[in-house]
Amino acid sequence: MALPDTLMPSIPLRAVRRCTTAAALGAGLMLAGCSSVGVGVGIPVGPVTIGVGASNNGVSLGVGTGVGPVGVGVGVNQRGQVSAGAGVGVSAPVGDSKARVGVGVGTSTVIHDPDKPSR
């Protein structure tokens, strides 16, 4: 199935692709200043995505969901710390497959640390 030349009569699809590429590059530049930069792979399971990721802080396993460019999730890293996070990103399809590649920025906080006793 071929993609239409326009999404709406006044917005050419190639302009949307340029905008998405610019947003991905901008997000990538913003990531360069972050304390943690990583990559991950997610598998959609119903309304959530189960994923595994690796960053300069180690390996983590998580579950997340999103609407449009906004996502939220919970994950656990190799030290047993549980974190909750939220972010925004863009993605694009890889060829004719169902796979996508994307980039995003977000923030997270540790909600449980087994090495720190609770008060």
Secondary structure, 3 states (H helix, E strand, C coil): CCCCCEEECCEEHHHHHHHHHHHHHHHHHHHCCCCCCEEEEEEEECCEEEEEEEECCEEEEEEEEEECCEEEEEEEECCCCEEEEEEEEEEEECCCCCCEEEEEEEEEEEEECCCCCCC
